[in-house]
């Protein structure tokens, strides 16, 4: 065997060994996180966009007083001694109101008249805006991580934001106020995330979800609730702590049905009753951290070498190169019949 041929053969064996080692490392890194069931717990900062909507004003007009009725007195009733005596005789024969022949009797008492109840006022809608302070949210989730990075999950979350300001457009301009109040949001969602595994301890992901949201909006002494459809889109970056635990930085954009406040009632029937209520759109952004832990599943290791199998089609090539590397490192077997 020539010297050049030996060098070429040695270089080929070295290249195969390096390639196999690189693929083995990449395979173990690519599957650094373990597939299976997982549980996640997250906390986030929630910013709600200005809730443009309407201020609805209605009520009832004031009660209209009745026409007063003056009392009447019979002619002989005021006479001393005789008037009461004759009135007693009249009452004895069954006259308990009015006057007998306009002369005797108890007379007719006066009355304020019968009032007329107020009538409902047609609601008037005025452009309005609710501004919220930033708030905090928490979320618990459970899902399943498949080989390849697909992660369907179910999540329950809660967020709370204080009211910063109310603005109402009137004929004279914008009227603002800063009442005490807050918005509480409860969500149950089904999500689908996809992890991008580039063979690093950093794992970016994207996804979306949809579900049900209940919102409770308190403004002053009034409280109202609304519920309906909600959806979200999100992305994030996971940091692999170990093969079972991931910490991720998350972003969510959430859109839900309109939120509604309770009805505030002021006034009395005599002066008129005024009712007001507010509604606004719900759009929120959330940035948070999630700790996710896998508690089920097994790492694929078909050849039992302790190194997780990489995704196909790399598996077959990595195994072939590993076998060639092992054969290249084995000492040559002596020929039969020849003494060393």
C-alpha positions as CSV (number, residue, x, y, z in Angstrom):
1,X,0.0,0.0,0.0
2,X,1.4,3.4,-1.0
3,X,2.1,6.2,1.4
4,X,-0.4,8.5,-0.3
5,X,-3.1,5.8,-0.1
6,X,-2.5,5.2,3.6
7,X,-2.7,9.0,4.2
8,X,-6.0,9.1,2.3
9,X,-7.4,6.2,4.2
10,X,-6.4,7.7,7.5
11,X,-7.9,11.1,6.6
12,X,-11.2,9.4,5.5
13,X,-11.4,7.5,8.8
14,X,-10.7,10.7,10.8
15,X,-13.4,12.6,8.8
16,X,-15.9,9.9,9.4
17,X,-15.1,9.8,13.1
18,X,-15.4,13.6,13.5
19,X,-18.7,13.7,11.5
20,X,-20.2,10.9,13.6
21,X,-19.2,12.6,16.8
22,X,-20.7,15.9,15.6
23,X,-23.9,14.2,14.7
24,X,-24.1,12.4,18.0
25,X,-23.6,15.7,19.9
26,X,-26.2,17.4,17.7
27,X,-28.6,14.6,18.2
28,X,-28.2,14.7,22.0
29,X,-28.6,18.5,22.0
30,X,-31.6,18.4,19.6
31,X,-33.5,16.2,21.9
32,X,-32.3,17.9,25.1
33,X,-35.8,18.4,26.3
34,X,-38.0,15.4,27.0
35,X,-41.3,14.9,25.2
36,X,-44.4,14.0,27.3
37,X,-47.0,15.6,29.5
38,X,-46.0,18.9,31.1
39,X,-47.4,21.4,33.6
40,X,-46.6,25.1,33.4
41,X,-47.0,28.1,35.7
42,X,-46.5,31.7,34.6
43,X,-46.7,35.3,35.8
44,X,-47.1,38.3,33.5
45,X,-47.4,42.0,33.2
46,X,-50.7,42.8,31.4
47,X,-51.3,46.0,29.5
48,X,-54.8,46.7,28.2
49,X,-55.2,49.0,25.3
50,X,-57.6,52.0,25.6
51,X,-61.1,50.5,25.6
52,X,-63.0,52.6,23.1
53,X,-66.8,52.1,23.4
54,X,-70.0,53.9,24.4
55,X,-71.6,55.5,27.4
56,X,-75.3,54.7,27.4
57,X,-77.5,57.1,29.2
58,X,-81.2,56.4,29.9
59,X,-83.7,56.7,32.8
60,X,-87.2,57.7,33.7
61,X,-88.8,61.2,33.5
62,X,-90.0,62.8,36.8
63,X,-93.3,61.8,38.2
64,X,-96.1,64.3,37.4
65,X,-98.0,65.4,40.6
66,X,-101.7,64.9,40.7
67,X,-104.3,67.8,40.7
68,X,-105.1,68.7,44.4
69,X,-108.7,68.4,45.6
70,X,-109.8,70.9,48.2
71,X,-111.8,69.7,51.2
72,X,-115.5,70.5,51.5
73,X,-117.4,71.5,54.7
74,X,-121.2,71.2,55.1
75,X,-123.1,74.5,55.9
76,X,-124.4,73.5,59.4
77,X,-121.4,71.6,60.5
78,X,-119.5,74.6,61.9
79,X,-122.4,75.6,64.2
80,X,-121.6,75.0,67.9
81,X,-123.4,72.3,69.7
82,X,-126.1,71.9,67.0
83,X,-123.7,71.1,64.2
84,X,-122.0,68.1,65.9
85,X,-125.4,66.9,67.2
86,X,-127.0,66.9,63.8
87,X,-123.9,65.4,62.2
88,X,-124.1,62.5,64.7
89,X,-127.7,61.9,63.5
90,X,-126.6,62.0,59.8
91,X,-123.7,59.5,60.5
92,X,-126.2,57.2,62.3
93,X,-128.3,56.9,59.1
94,X,-125.2,55.9,57.1
95,X,-123.8,59.1,55.7
96,X,-120.0,58.9,56.3
97,X,-118.8,61.3,53.6
98,X,-120.1,64.3,51.9
99,X,-123.1,66.5,52.9
100,X,-126.8,65.6,53.2
101,X,-128.7,68.3,51.3
102,X,-125.4,70.3,51.4
103,X,-126.2,71.1,55.1
104,X,-125.2,68.2,57.3
105,X,-122.5,65.6,57.2
106,X,-118.7,65.0,57.6
107,X,-117.9,66.7,54.4
108,X,-115.2,65.7,51.9
109,X,-111.5,65.6,52.8
110,X,-109.0,67.1,50.4
111,X,-106.4,65.1,48.5
112,X,-103.2,65.9,46.6
113,X,-104.5,64.2,43.5
114,X,-103.3,61.1,41.7
115,X,-99.7,61.4,40.4
116,X,-98.7,60.3,37.0
117,X,-95.6,58.0,36.9
118,X,-92.7,59.1,34.8
119,X,-92.1,57.5,31.4
120,X,-88.9,55.7,30.2
121,X,-86.3,57.8,28.4
122,X,-84.9,56.4,25.1
123,X,-81.2,55.4,25.7
124,X,-78.6,57.8,24.2
125,X,-75.2,56.4,23.3
126,X,-72.1,58.7,23.5
127,X,-68.5,57.9,22.5
128,X,-66.5,56.9,25.5
129,X,-63.1,55.5,26.4
130,X,-61.8,53.6,29.4
131,X,-58.1,53.7,30.2
132,X,-56.5,51.1,32.4
133,X,-53.3,50.9,34.5
134,X,-50.9,48.0,33.9
135,X,-51.7,44.9,35.9
136,X,-50.6,41.4,36.8
137,X,-51.7,38.1,35.5
138,X,-51.2,34.4,36.5
139,X,-51.7,31.3,34.4
140,X,-51.6,27.5,34.9
141,X,-51.4,25.2,31.9
142,X,-51.2,21.5,31.1
143,X,-50.2,20.0,27.8
144,X,-48.3,17.4,25.9
145,X,-45.0,17.9,24.0
146,X,-44.6,15.7,21.0
147,X,-41.4,14.8,19.2
148,X,-40.8,17.5,16.7
149,X,-42.0,20.4,18.9
150,X,-45.8,20.4,18.6
151,X,-47.3,21.4,22.0
152,X,-51.1,21.4,22.4
153,X,-52.3,22.6,25.8
154,X,-55.1,23.8,28.0
155,X,-54.7,26.9,30.2
156,X,-56.5,28.8,32.9
157,X,-55.6,32.4,33.6
158,X,-56.5,35.5,35.7
159,X,-55.6,39.1,35.3
160,X,-56.5,42.3,37.1
161,X,-56.1,45.9,36.1
162,X,-57.1,49.2,37.8
163,X,-59.0,51.9,36.0
164,X,-56.9,55.0,35.3
165,X,-59.4,57.3,33.6
166,X,-62.9,57.6,32.0
167,X,-63.4,59.9,29.0
168,X,-66.7,60.9,27.4
169,X,-67.3,62.9,24.3
170,X,-69.9,65.6,24.8
171,X,-71.2,68.6,22.9
172,X,-68.9,70.8,25.0
173,X,-65.8,68.6,24.6
174,X,-64.3,65.7,26.3
175,X,-65.2,65.1,30.0
176,X,-62.8,63.0,32.0
177,X,-62.9,61.5,35.5
178,X,-60.8,59.1,37.6
179,X,-63.2,56.9,39.6
180,X,-62.1,53.9,41.7
181,X,-62.6,50.7,39.7
182,X,-60.9,47.7,38.2
183,X,-61.3,45.0,35.6
184,X,-60.9,41.3,36.4
185,X,-60.5,38.8,33.6
186,X,-60.9,35.0,33.8
187,X,-59.9,32.9,30.8
188,X,-60.0,29.2,29.8
189,X,-58.2,28.5,26.5
190,X,-57.0,25.8,24.2
191,X,-53.6,26.6,22.7
192,X,-51.3,25.1,20.1
193,X,-47.6,26.0,20.3
194,X,-44.7,24.8,18.1
195,X,-41.1,24.7,19.4
196,X,-38.3,25.3,16.9
197,X,-35.5,23.0,18.0
198,X,-32.2,24.2,16.5
199,X,-30.0,22.0,18.6
200,X,-29.4,24.7,21.3
201,X,-30.5,25.3,24.8
202,X,-32.5,28.2,23.4
203,X,-35.9,27.1,21.9
204,X,-38.1,29.7,20.3
205,X,-41.8,29.0,19.7
206,X,-44.9,30.5,18.2
207,X,-48.6,29.6,18.4
208,X,-52.2,30.7,19.0
209,X,-55.2,29.8,21.0
210,X,-58.9,30.4,21.5
211,X,-61.4,30.0,24.3
212,X,-63.8,31.7,26.7
213,X,-63.4,34.8,28.8
214,X,-65.4,36.3,31.6
215,X,-64.8,39.9,32.5
216,X,-65.9,41.8,35.6
217,X,-65.8,45.6,35.4
218,X,-66.3,47.7,38.5
219,X,-66.7,51.5,38.3
220,X,-67.4,53.2,41.6
221,X,-70.3,51.5,43.3
222,X,-71.5,49.7,40.1
223,X,-70.4,46.3,39.0
224,X,-71.1,44.4,35.8
225,X,-69.9,41.3,34.0
226,X,-69.7,40.1,30.5
227,X,-68.5,36.9,28.8
228,X,-67.7,35.6,25.4
229,X,-65.2,34.4,22.9
230,X,-61.5,35.3,23.2
231,X,-58.4,34.4,21.1
232,X,-54.7,35.1,21.3
233,X,-51.5,34.8,19.3
234,X,-48.1,34.5,21.0
235,X,-44.4,33.8,20.7
236,X,-41.6,33.3,23.1
237,X,-38.1,32.0,23.8
238,X,-37.5,29.0,26.0
239,X,-34.3,28.3,28.0
240,X,-33.7,24.6,28.7
241,X,-32.7,24.2,32.3
242,X,-32.5,20.4,31.9
243,X,-34.2,17.7,29.9
244,X,-37.4,18.1,31.9
245,X,-37.6,21.8,32.8
246,X,-37.8,24.9,30.7
247,X,-38.0,28.6,31.6
248,X,-39.5,30.8,28.8
249,X,-40.0,34.5,28.1
250,X,-43.5,34.9,26.6
251,X,-45.5,37.4,24.7
252,X,-49.2,37.3,24.1
253,X,-51.7,39.5,22.2
254,X,-55.2,38.9,23.4
255,X,-58.6,40.0,21.9
256,X,-61.9,39.3,23.5
257,X,-65.6,40.4,23.3
258,X,-66.6,43.8,24.6
259,X,-66.5,44.4,28.3
260,X,-69.5,46.0,30.1
261,X,-69.9,47.9,33.4
262,X,-72.9,47.7,35.7
263,X,-75.7,50.3,35.5
264,X,-75.3,53.3,37.8
265,X,-78.7,54.8,38.9
266,X,-79.1,58.3,40.3
267,X,-82.0,60.5,41.2
268,X,-85.5,59.8,42.6
269,X,-89.0,59.3,41.0
270,X,-89.9,62.8,42.0
271,X,-86.8,64.4,40.3
272,X,-86.3,61.8,37.6
273,X,-84.0,58.8,37.4
274,X,-80.9,58.7,35.3
275,X,-79.1,55.4,34.4
276,X,-75.6,55.2,32.9
277,X,-73.5,52.2,31.7
278,X,-70.3,51.8,29.8
279,X,-68.9,49.3,27.4
280,X,-65.6,49.0,25.5
281,X,-63.5,46.7,23.4
282,X,-61.0,44.3,25.0
283,X,-57.4,44.1,23.6
284,X,-54.5,43.3,25.8
285,X,-50.8,42.5,25.6
286,X,-48.9,40.4,28.1
287,X,-45.2,39.8,28.7
288,X,-44.3,37.2,31.3
289,X,-42.2,34.2,32.4
290,X,-43.3,30.6,32.4
291,X,-41.7,27.6,34.2
292,X,-42.6,24.4,32.4
293,X,-41.9,20.9,33.8
294,X,-42.3,17.6,31.9
295,X,-43.5,14.7,34.1
296,X,-44.1,12.0,31.6
297,X,-42.8,10.5,28.4
298,X,-39.6,8.7,27.4
299,X,-36.6,9.7,25.4
300,X,-36.2,7.6,22.2
301,X,-33.0,5.5,22.4
302,X,-33.4,2.6,20.0
303,X,-29.8,1.4,20.1
304,X,-29.5,1.7,23.9
305,X,-26.2,3.7,23.7
306,X,-27.5,6.4,26.2
307,X,-27.7,9.1,23.5
308,X,-31.2,10.2,22.5
309,X,-32.1,9.3,18.9
310,X,-32.2,12.4,16.7
311,X,-35.2,13.0,14.5
312,X,-35.4,11.1,11.1
313,X,-33.7,11.1,8.7
314,X,-30.6,11.9,10.7
315,X,-31.0,8.7,12.8
316,X,-30.0,6.2,10.2
317,X,-27.0,8.3,9.0
318,X,-25.7,8.9,12.6
319,X,-25.9,5.2,13.3
320,X,-24.0,4.3,10.1
321,X,-21.3,6.8,10.8
322,X,-21.0,5.6,14.4
323,X,-20.5,2.0,13.2
324,X,-17.8,3.1,10.7
325,X,-16.1,5.1,13.5
326,X,-16.1,2.0,15.7
327,X,-14.7,-0.2,12.9
328,X,-11.9,2.4,12.2
329,X,-10.8,2.4,15.8
330,X,-10.7,-1.5,16.1
331,X,-7.2,-3.1,15.8
332,X,-6.6,-5.3,12.8
333,X,-7.2,-9.0,13.2
334,X,-4.2,-11.2,12.6
335,X,-4.2,-13.6,9.7
336,X,-4.7,-17.2,10.4
337,X,-1.6,-19.4,10.0
338,X,0.9,-16.5,10.5
339,X,2.7,-15.9,13.6
340,X,3.1,-12.3,14.7
